[in-house]
Amino acid sequence: MESNRELGQRPIWVTGASGFIGGHLCRRLVDAGHRVLAGYHSNPNGLPTGAIPLATDLTDPAAVDEVIAREQPEVIFHLASCVLGSRDLDWVRPTLEANLNSTVYLMSAAARHQCRRFILTGSLEEPEQVQDAPSSPYAAAKSAASAYARMFHALYQFPAVIARVFMVYGPDQKDQKKLVPYVINQLLDGQSPQMSSGVREVDWIYVEDLVDGLLALADAPDLEGKTVDLGTGLLTSVRTVVEQIAAQIPDAPTLHFDPASDRPLEQVRKADITQTTSLTGWRPAHSLAAGLRKTIAWHAAQRGIASPAGPA
């Protein structure tokens, strides 16, 4: 966002501020001089310095309405989510409540209190066609949340913009089980990561590029009701990413890939960057090699060692 937009007046609310993307986004907004409400549910640890902690149960509609009525945020970045690709039946209800219900409650309250723009993070896992079966409870809930956002715009002129976020990686990724941090940590420990076949092709985006894209969505005109891709427009297989990481770590152990670990119905999709650039002027700045080099350097620094990949 432009650093001179209503500074010190209406705040910006980032839900999921203690998460990977939320932390990076909050730090950027704070550095630009914005008043940032760092939304979290139960654990304020790790919230970015300079942001204002804001504890809210997003699955409680009364609590959500009270916060928005009191704080009157100008822009809401809704990043809070239960991010899990599990196909297990036990995850249907948690993903419904965390990813769909919370979004509907937020949009309902924001529509009543004249939020200027509401940025909803969608997912590459959402099915391409309405009649296609979602690949997981997470994908179903995110797809339904996007549908509600489009409905809110069509019926109530609500200023929702859906950011279809592709596979994000980079420094300080909270979930160390995600592919990139898991592989880096395993290889730095001299261990071979346990992998699927790695044949799935994915559009990988470096986290700082993603933050740039989210900020562009907050300010670019005439985006309401649209879904905008935030990725690179390039597909790279999981196996290739793992091999690129290993190539940057000296004496990395032999890699093993196991097709039996593949998950069913995984999406293969790349971002439409031509359309995104046309709508917002944004393009990603980092190549995959550059982003991985910076990420490996960050993990090495956390261990107090020089980066095996060279300067970030």
C-alpha positions in Angstrom: 0.0 0.0 0.0 1.1 3.6 -0.5 2.9 4.7 2.6 1.1 8.0 2.7 -2.5 6.7 2.7 -4.4 8.0 5.8 -1.4 7.3 8.1 -2.4 7.4 11.8 -6.1 7.4 11.0 -8.1 4.2 10.2 -6.0 1.1 10.8 -5.2 -1.9 8.7 -6.3 -5.3 10.2 -4.2 -8.4 9.3 -5.8 -11.6 10.5 -3.4 -14.4 11.0 -0.6 -12.0 11.9 1.4 -14.5 13.8 1.6 -16.8 10.7 4.2 -16.9 8.0 2.6 -14.6 5.4 0.9 -12.4 8.1 4.2 -11.7 9.9 6.0 -10.6 6.7 3.0 -8.5 5.7 2.7 -6.8 9.1 6.4 -5.9 9.2 6.1 -4.3 5.7 3.1 -2.3 6.7 4.6 -1.2 10.0 7.8 -0.1 8.2 5.7 1.9 5.8 4.2 3.8 8.7 0.7 2.3 8.8 -1.2 1.6 12.0 -1.5 -2.2 11.9 -3.8 -4.4 14.0 -2.1 -7.8 14.3 -4.9 -10.2 14.6 -4.4 -13.5 16.4 -6.6 -16.1 18.2 -4.9 -17.5 21.3 -1.1 -17.0 21.1 0.4 -13.5 20.7 4.0 -14.9 20.6 5.9 -13.9 17.5 3.7 -11.0 16.5 5.7 -8.4 14.5 7.2 -5.5 16.5 5.3 -2.3 16.1 2.0 -3.9 15.3 -0.9 -3.6 17.7 -1.9 -7.1 19.1 -5.6 -7.8 18.6 -7.0 -11.0 20.0 -10.2 -12.1 18.3 -12.0 -15.4 17.9 -13.0 -15.2 14.2 -15.5 -18.0 14.6 -17.5 -15.8 17.0 -19.6 -13.5 14.9 -20.4 -11.1 17.8 -16.7 -10.8 18.7 -15.9 -10.0 15.1 -18.6 -7.4 14.8 -17.5 -5.7 18.0 -13.9 -5.5 16.8 -14.8 -4.0 13.4 -17.3 -1.6 14.9 -14.7 -0.4 17.5 -11.6 -0.3 15.3 -13.1 0.7 11.9 -10.3 -0.8 9.8 -9.8 0.8 6.4 -8.4 -2.4 4.8 -8.6 -6.0 6.1 -6.2 -8.6 4.9 -7.8 -11.9 5.9 -4.9 -14.4 6.1 -6.0 -16.5 9.1 -6.7 -20.0 8.0 -6.5 -23.6 8.9 -3.9 -24.7 6.3 -3.9 -28.4 6.1 -4.0 -30.6 3.0 -5.2 -33.7 4.9 -8.0 -35.7 3.4 -9.0 -37.0 6.8 -12.8 -36.8 7.7 -11.8 -35.3 11.1 -10.7 -32.1 9.4 -14.0 -31.3 7.7 -15.5 -29.4 10.6 -12.3 -27.5 11.7 -11.6 -26.3 8.2 -15.3 -25.3 7.7 -15.2 -23.2 10.9 -11.8 -21.7 10.4 -11.8 -21.1 6.7 -15.5 -20.5 5.7 -17.5 -19.4 8.7 -14.9 -16.9 9.9 -14.7 -15.4 6.4 -18.5 -14.9 6.2 -18.6 -13.4 9.7 -15.7 -11.0 8.8 -17.3 -9.9 5.5 -20.7 -9.4 7.1 -19.3 -7.1 9.8 -17.0 -5.3 7.4 -19.9 -4.7 5.0 -21.9 -3.0 7.8 -19.0 -0.7 8.7 -17.7 0.4 5.3 -14.4 -1.2 5.0 -12.6 0.2 1.9 -11.2 -3.1 0.7 -11.2 -6.7 1.9 -8.4 -8.9 0.7 -9.3 -12.6 1.0 -6.5 -15.1 0.4 -7.8 -17.9 -1.8 -5.8 -21.0 -2.8 -4.4 -22.8 -5.8 -6.1 -25.9 -4.4 -9.6 -24.6 -5.2 -11.2 -26.5 -8.1 -11.0 -24.8 -11.5 -14.7 -25.5 -12.3 -17.6 -25.3 -9.9 -18.6 -28.9 -10.8 -15.2 -30.3 -10.0 -14.7 -32.0 -6.7 -12.4 -30.2 -4.2 -9.3 -32.2 -3.4 -9.6 -31.8 0.4 -11.7 -30.3 3.2 -9.4 -27.3 3.1 -9.9 -26.8 -0.7 -13.7 -27.1 -0.3 -13.8 -24.5 2.5 -11.6 -22.1 0.6 -13.6 -22.5 -2.6 -16.8 -21.8 -0.7 -15.3 -18.7 1.0 -14.3 -17.3 -2.5 -17.9 -18.0 -3.7 -19.2 -16.0 -0.7 -16.9 -13.1 -1.5 -18.1 -13.0 -5.0 -21.7 -13.0 -3.8 -21.1 -10.3 -1.3 -19.7 -8.1 -4.0 -22.5 -8.9 -6.5 -25.4 -8.4 -4.0 -24.0 -5.8 -1.5 -21.2 -4.1 -3.6 -18.8 -5.3 -0.9 -15.2 -4.4 -1.9 -13.8 -8.0 -1.8 -10.7 -8.9 -3.8 -9.7 -12.6 -3.9 -6.0 -13.2 -4.0 -5.4 -16.7 -5.4 -2.1 -17.5 -3.6 0.2 -20.1 -5.1 2.9 -22.1 -3.2 4.6 -19.7 -0.9 8.1 -20.3 0.6 10.8 -18.2 2.1 12.4 -17.3 5.4 10.7 -17.7 8.8 8.0 -20.2 7.5 6.3 -21.2 10.7 5.2 -24.7 9.7 8.5 -26.5 9.5 6.7 -29.5 8.0 6.1 -27.6 4.8 8.3 -28.8 1.9 10.9 -26.1 1.6 11.8 -25.6 5.3 11.5 -29.4 6.0 13.9 -30.3 3.2 16.4 -27.5 4.1 16.5 -28.5 7.7 16.8 -32.2 7.0 19.7 -31.6 4.6 21.5 -29.2 6.9 21.2 -31.9 9.5 22.8 -34.4 7.1 19.6 -36.4 6.8 17.7 -37.5 3.7 14.2 -36.1 3.7 11.2 -38.5 3.3 9.6 -37.5 0.1 6.7 -38.4 -2.2 7.5 -39.1 -5.9 7.9 -35.3 -6.4 6.3 -35.4 -9.9 3.7 -32.8 -9.0 4.3 -29.5 -10.7 3.8 -26.3 -8.6 3.9 -22.6 -9.1 6.3 -21.4 -6.3 6.3 -17.8 -5.1 8.8 -16.2 -2.7 7.1 -14.7 0.3 8.4 -11.1 -0.2 7.1 -11.1 -3.7 3.7 -12.3 -2.4 3.6 -9.5 0.1 4.3 -7.0 -2.7 1.3 -8.6 -4.6 -1.0 -8.3 -1.6 -0.1 -4.7 -1.1 -0.8 -4.1 -4.8 -4.3 -5.6 -4.4 -5.1 -3.2 -1.6 -4.5 -0.1 -3.8 -5.1 -1.0 -7.5 -8.4 0.3 -8.8 -11.4 -1.6 -10.0 -10.5 -5.0 -8.6 -13.6 -5.5 -6.5 -15.2 -8.9 -7.1 -12.2 -10.2 -9.0 -9.9 -13.1 -8.4 -6.3 -12.2 -9.0 -3.4 -14.7 -9.2 -0.3 -14.2 -7.1 2.3 -16.6 -8.3 5.1 -16.7 -10.9 3.4 -18.2 -13.9 6.0 -21.0 -13.9 5.6 -24.6 -13.0 8.4 -26.5 -11.3 8.1 -30.1 -10.0 8.5 -30.8 -6.3 11.4 -33.1 -7.2 13.2 -30.3 -9.0 12.8 -27.9 -6.1 14.2 -30.6 -3.7 17.2 -31.2 -6.0 17.9 -27.5 -6.4 18.0 -27.2 -2.6 20.3 -30.2 -2.3 22.6 -28.8 -5.0 23.1 -25.7 -2.8 24.0 -27.6 0.3 27.5 -29.3 0.3 27.7 -33.0 1.1 23.9 -33.3 1.0 22.8 -37.0 1.5 21.3 -39.0 -1.3 17.7 -38.1 -2.0 14.9 -40.7 -2.0 11.5 -40.3 -3.6 8.5 -42.6 -2.8 5.5 -42.6 -5.2 3.4 -44.3 -2.4 3.4 -41.1 -0.5 1.6 -39.1 -3.2 -1.8 -37.6 -2.3 -4.8 -37.9 -4.6 -6.5 -35.1 -6.5 -3.6 -32.5 -6.1 -4.0 -29.5 -8.3 -1.6 -28.6 -11.0 -2.1 -24.9 -11.9 0.1 -21.9 -12.7 -0.7 -18.2 -12.1 -2.0 -16.0 -14.9 0.7 -13.3 -14.4 -0.2 -11.5 -17.6 -3.7 -10.7 -16.3 -2.3 -9.9 -12.8 0.2 -7.4 -14.2 -2.5 -5.9 -16.4 -4.8 -5.3 -13.4 -2.2 -4.3 -10.8 1.2 -3.6 -12.4 2.7 -6.2 -10.0 5.2 -8.9 -11.1 7.3 -11.2 -8.9 10.9 -10.1 -8.6 12.6 -13.3 -7.5 13.5 -16.4 -9.5 13.1 -19.7 -7.8 16.9 -20.1 -7.5 17.3 -16.7 -5.9 14.4 -17.3 -3.5 15.7 -20.7 -2.4 19.2 -19.2 -1.9 17.8 -16.5 0.4 15.7 -19.1 2.3 18.6 -21.5 2.8 20.8 -18.6 4.0 18.1 -17.7 6.6 17.9 -21.2 7.9 21.7 -21.4 8.1 21.8 -18.1 10.0 19.3 -19.5 12.6 21.9 -22.2 13.3 24.8 -19.7 13.5 26.5 -21.0 10.4 27.5 -19.4 7.2 25.1 -20.0 4.3 26.2 -23.0 2.3 24.4 -21.4 -0.7 26.5 -18.2 -0.6 25.3 -14.7 0.1 21.5 -14.2 0.0 
